[in-house]
Amino acid sequence: MTGLVDLSLAEMVGGLDDGAISSVDLVTAHLKAIEAANPTLNAVWDVDAESVLAAALESDARRGEGATLSELDGIPVGLKDNIDVAGRPTSNGLGTSWVPSEDSAVTARLREAGAIPIAKLAMHEAALGATSDNPHRGRVDNPAVPGHTPGGSSGGSAAAVAAGLVPLAVGTDTLGSVRIPAAYCGVAGFKPSFDLLPTAGVTPLCWTLDHVGPLARSVFDLALSLPVLANVEAEPVDLKGLVLGWPAEVDACEIEPAVQGVIDAAMDRLRAGGVTIRQIKLGLGDLALLRRAALLVIEAEGAVALEDVWRDHPEALSDTLTAMLSYGRDAPASKYVKAYRRIEEAGELINAAFDQVDALILPTVPQTAFAADAQVPLNQADLTSLANYAGAPAVSLPVPVGTGAPVGLQLVGGFYEDARLIGTALAVEDLLRR
């Protein structure tokens, strides 16, 4: 039965539909996988085996009566531990937790579709960081490159999907926290347009930049989840005649040669498939300066978002997190306003680019996953953060690399053009996998 966790989400859905497997089979297999692998990975923080098995039985009964609720009915799903699941603890990666009485809006959507929230997943403290080395709950390992970071802040979500602990996970993304771990772990991650997925019941970090988004093994699997999560159906896209823009600003970003080589090869394949790729200058200036402006906005808004728990349980915040929030709290209002305006203007420039190209194409992260005890590269989120400034949809898809560490290719689309972006990513994924 453990072989079930090796199936794609699409194969699981097909197996349920044709009666080859049951939801109880799937849930049991994933519970066993979690039990076996999680002591090493530390990707899962909470499981309620009794309730999820009961939910699986209910799903099988519905299917037997021809009353399935959606394609995800009976599918186990993991949720980052800043996303509320009624009756289960939420910690937001802090040294304390609370038990919400209600599901988050995205959890409710999944339940209404018959999906089964099977696990709460590890994350970076307060979602403010990109390693998922948590000072309260320990380090998450990368199953694709053991001993290396899975990225963050949704590192547990990406690691759990990559290791077969869940076929679908939901994370959050403020400067790249879904797509960075997706790239490092060799899975697919999607940040939808701002507010397309509701954030109600998700512990906030930065209201200006926070997004909720799914992770799965492939874009094809992501596309299966989007009708439920976001009421989005992928729009078919023909690669021939498609125009993709390579932001000139990326060339000033120090990209690891192994990453650049994989991306260059992928773009050569796309050109051979009829795609036009042209360089486009967004007018953003120094990406590092933009990132620092965004970080100030995050720290300032985070200080307000976490104000109550910081006041009532200061011991639940590490010294590092406390220092970051203190910096944001104490920054002059003028400094915050200037930073906010800088990223707002950047978002306008990025969205204007879609008058010239169908989508942007660029690496997801400038480097592959680094050793768990290595220093975090300063430019780690420079490329993912662009879509957050614009509120634009962005997807990271794994590029076949043979035996090397995973590399993510990122596509960014126009605001609320999520269906077309996913359709484009599906076509790109299909071409690169041939």
Long-range contacts (C-beta under 8 A, 24 or more apart in sequence): 1-25, 1-28, 1-29, 1-32, 2-29, 2-32, 2-33, 3-29, 4-29, 4-30, 5-29, 5-30, 5-33, 5-164, 5-165, 5-167, 6-164, 7-167, 8-167, 8-217, 8-218, 8-220, 8-221, 9-75, 9-167, 9-168, 9-216, 9-217, 9-221, 9-224, 9-225, 10-220, 10-221, 10-224, 12-75, 12-167, 13-71, 13-72, 13-75, 13-224, 16-63, 16-73, 16-74, 16-75, 22-56, 22-60, 22-74, 23-55, 23-56, 23-57, 23-59, 23-60, 23-63, 23-73, 23-74, 23-75, 23-116, 24-53, 24-56, 24-57, 24-60, 26-56, 26-74, 26-75, 26-76, 27-52, 27-53, 27-55, 27-56, 27-76, 27-116, 27-118, 28-53, 28-56, 30-76, 30-118, 30-164, 30-165, 30-166, 30-167, 31-118, 33-163, 33-164, 33-165, 34-119, 34-165, 37-143, 37-163, 37-164, 37-165, 38-165, 40-141, 41-140, 41-141, 41-143, 41-159, 41-160, 41-163, 41-165, 42-122, 42-137, 42-138, 42-139, 42-140, 42-141, 42-156, 43-121, 43-122, 43-140, 43-141, 43-150, 43-155, 43-156, 43-157, 43-159, 43-160, 43-163, 43-165, 44-78, 44-119, 44-120, 44-121, 44-122, 44-156, 44-160, 44-165, 45-81, 45-91, 45-119, 45-120, 45-121, 45-122, 45-137, 45-156, 46-81, 46-88, 46-89, 46-119, 46-120, 47-118, 47-119, 47-120, 48-87, 48-88, 51-87, 52-76, 52-116, 52-117, 52-118, 55-116, 56-116, 59-114, 59-116, 62-114, 68-114, 69-112, 69-113, 69-114, 70-113, 70-114, 70-115, 70-227, 70-228, 71-224, 71-227, 71-228, 72-110, 72-113, 72-114, 72-115, 72-168, 72-224, 72-225, 72-228, 73-113, 73-114, 73-115, 74-114, 74-115, 74-116, 75-114, 75-115, 75-116, 75-167, 75-168, 76-115, 76-116, 76-118, 76-119, 76-166, 76-167, 76-168, 77-110, 77-115, 77-116, 77-117, 77-118, 77-166, 77-167, 77-168, 77-169, 77-170, 78-117, 78-118, 78-119, 78-120, 78-121, 78-156, 78-157, 78-160, 78-161, 78-165, 78-166, 78-168, 78-169, 78-170, 79-104, 79-106, 79-107, 79-117, 79-119, 79-120, 79-121, 79-169, 79-170, 80-120, 80-121, 80-123, 80-153, 80-154, 80-156, 80-157, 80-169, 80-170, 80-171, 80-172, 81-120, 81-121, 81-122, 81-123, 81-156, 82-123, 82-127, 82-172, 82-202, 82-203, 82-205, 83-107, 83-120, 83-170, 83-172, 83-201, 83-202, 83-212, 84-201, 84-202, 84-203, 85-117, 85-120, 88-117, 88-120, 89-120, 90-120, 90-203, 91-136, 91-137, 92-123, 92-126, 92-127, 92-203, 92-309, 93-122, 93-123, 93-124, 93-125, 93-126, 93-127, 93-134, 93-136, 93-137, 93-153, 94-125, 94-126, 94-136, 94-309, 94-313, 94-316, 94-317, 95-135, 95-136, 95-313, 95-315, 95-316, 95-317, 95-318, 96-309, 96-313, 96-316, 100-201, 102-201, 103-201, 104-198, 104-200, 104-201, 104-202, 105-198, 105-199, 105-200, 105-201, 106-170, 106-197, 106-198, 106-201, 106-202, 106-212, 106-229, 107-201, 108-201, 109-228, 109-229, 110-170, 110-228, 110-229, 113-228, 115-168, 115-228, 118-166, 119-160, 119-165, 119-166, 121-154, 121-156, 121-157, 121-160, 121-166, 121-169, 121-171, 122-155, 122-156, 122-159, 123-152, 123-153, 123-154, 123-155, 123-156, 123-157, 123-171, 124-152, 124-153, 124-155, 124-177, 125-317, 125-318, 125-320, 125-321, 126-203, 126-205, 126-302, 126-306, 126-317, 126-321, 127-152, 127-153, 127-154, 127-172, 127-174, 127-177, 127-203, 127-205, 128-153, 128-205, 128-298, 128-299, 128-302, 128-321, 128-324, 129-153, 130-175, 130-176, 130-177, 130-180, 130-181, 130-376, 130-380, 130-381, 131-155, 131-372, 131-376, 132-156, 132-159, 132-181, 133-372, 135-318, 135-320, 136-316, 136-318, 139-372, 141-372, 142-184, 142-185, 142-369, 143-185, 144-184, 144-185, 144-186, 144-369, 144-405, 144-406, 145-184, 145-368, 145-369, 145-405, 145-406, 147-371, 147-372, 148-184, 148-369, 148-370, 148-371, 148-372, 148-405, 149-184, 149-369, 149-370, 149-371, 149-372, 150-181, 150-184, 150-185, 150-369, 151-180, 151-181, 151-182, 151-183, 151-184, 151-185, 151-365, 151-369, 152-177, 152-180, 152-181, 153-177, 154-178, 154-181, 154-189, 154-215, 155-181, 157-181, 157-215, 158-182, 158-184, 158-185, 158-187, 158-189, 158-215, 159-185, 161-185, 161-187, 161-215, 161-216, 161-217, 162-186, 162-187, 162-217, 167-216, 167-217, 167-221, 168-214, 168-215, 168-216, 168-221, 168-225, 169-214, 169-215, 169-216, 170-212, 170-213, 170-214, 170-215, 170-229, 171-212, 171-213, 171-214, 171-215, 172-202, 172-205, 172-210, 172-211, 172-212, 172-213, 173-210, 173-211, 173-212, 173-213, 173-384, 173-388, 174-205, 174-206, 174-209, 174-210, 174-211, 174-298, 174-388, 175-209, 175-291, 175-294, 175-295, 175-298, 175-381, 175-384, 175-385, 175-388, 176-364, 176-365, 176-380, 176-381, 176-383, 176-384, 176-385, 176-388, 178-211, 178-213, 178-214, 178-215, 178-396, 179-364, 179-365, 179-384, 179-394, 179-395, 179-396, 179-408, 179-410, 180-364, 180-365, 180-380, 180-381, 180-384, 180-396, 181-215, 182-215, 182-364, 182-396, 182-398, 182-408, 183-364, 183-365, 183-396, 183-398, 183-406, 183-407, 183-408, 183-410, 184-365, 184-368, 184-369, 184-406, 184-408, 185-369, 185-406, 186-398, 186-406, 187-215, 187-216, 187-217, 187-218, 187-398, 188-215, 188-216, 188-217, 188-218, 188-219, 188-221, 188-222, 188-395, 188-396, 188-397, 188-398, 188-425, 188-429, 189-213, 189-214, 189-215, 189-222, 189-395, 189-396, 189-408, 190-214, 190-215, 190-219, 190-222, 190-226, 190-393, 190-394, 190-395, 190-396, 190-422, 191-384, 191-387, 191-388, 191-393, 191-394, 191-395, 192-230, 192-232, 192-393, 192-418, 193-391, 193-392, 193-393, 193-415, 193-416, 193-417, 193-418, 194-391, 194-415, 195-391, 196-230, 196-232, 196-393, 196-416, 196-418, 197-229, 197-230, 203-305, 204-301, 204-305, 205-298, 205-301, 205-302, 205-305, 205-306, 206-297, 206-298, 206-301, 206-302, 206-305, 207-301, 207-305, 208-297, 208-301, 208-340, 208-343, 209-294, 209-297, 209-298, 209-343, 209-388, 209-389, 211-388, 218-397, 218-398, 218-429, 219-395, 219-397, 219-422, 219-425, 219-426, 219-428, 219-429, 220-426, 220-429, 222-395, 222-422, 223-422, 223-426, 226-418, 226-422, 230-418, 232-418, 232-419, 232-422, 233-419, 234-419, 234-422, 234-423, 234-426, 235-419, 235-420, 235-422, 235-423, 236-423, 237-420, 237-423, 237-424, 237-426, 237-427, 238-427, 239-270, 239-273, 239-274, 239-275, 239-427, 239-428, 239-431, 240-273, 240-274, 240-275, 241-274, 241-276, 242-274, 242-275, 242-276, 242-358, 242-359, 242-424, 242-427, 243-275, 243-276, 243-277, 243-278, 243-356, 243-357, 243-358, 244-270, 244-275, 244-276, 244-277, 244-278, 244-357, 244-358, 244-359, 244-360, 244-361, 244-411, 245-277, 245-278, 245-279, 245-280, 245-353, 245-356, 245-357, 245-359, 245-360, 245-361, 246-277, 246-278, 246-279, 246-280, 246-360, 246-361, 246-362, 247-279, 247-280, 247-281, 247-282, 247-284, 247-353, 247-360, 247-362, 247-386, 248-279, 248-280, 248-281, 248-282, 249-281, 249-282, 249-284, 249-285, 249-287, 250-362, 250-363, 250-383, 252-286, 252-287, 253-287, 253-366, 253-379, 253-382, 253-383, 254-366, 254-379, 255-363, 255-366, 255-367, 256-366, 256-367, 256-368, 258-368, 258-404, 258-405, 258-407, 259-363, 259-365, 259-366, 259-367, 259-368, 259-407, 260-363, 262-399, 262-401, 262-404, 262-407, 263-362, 263-363, 263-399, 263-407, 263-409, 266-399, 266-409, 266-432, 267-361, 269-431, 269-432, 270-361, 270-428, 270-431, 273-431, 277-361, 278-357, 280-353, 280-356, 280-357, 280-360, 282-349, 282-350, 282-353, 282-386, 283-349, 284-346, 284-349, 284-350, 284-386, 287-379, 287-382, 287-383, 287-385, 287-386, 288-378, 288-379, 288-382, 289-342, 290-342, 290-343, 290-346, 290-382, 290-385, 290-389, 291-379, 291-381, 291-382, 291-385, 293-338, 293-339, 293-340, 293-342, 293-343, 294-339, 294-343, 294-385, 294-388, 294-389, 296-327, 296-328, 296-331, 296-335, 296-336, 296-339, 297-336, 297-339, 297-340, 297-343, 298-328, 299-324, 299-325, 299-327, 299-328, 299-329, 299-331, 300-328, 300-329, 300-331, 300-336, 301-328, 302-328, 303-328, 303-329, 304-329, 343-389, 344-389, 346-386, 346-389, 346-390, 347-389, 347-390, 347-391, 347-392, 348-390, 350-386, 350-387, 350-389, 350-390, 350-392, 350-412, 351-390, 351-392, 351-414, 351-415, 354-413, 354-414, 354-415, 354-417, 358-413, 358-420, 358-424, 359-411, 359-412, 359-413, 359-414, 359-421, 359-424, 360-386, 360-410, 360-411, 360-412, 360-413, 361-409, 361-410, 361-411, 362-410, 362-412, 363-407, 363-408, 363-409, 363-410, 364-396, 364-407, 364-408, 364-409, 364-410, 365-408, 368-404, 368-405, 368-406, 368-407, 369-405, 369-406, 383-410, 384-410, 386-412, 387-412, 390-415, 391-415, 393-417, 393-418, 393-421, 393-422, 394-421, 395-421, 395-422, 395-425, 397-425, 397-428, 397-429, 397-432, 399-432, 400-432, 400-433
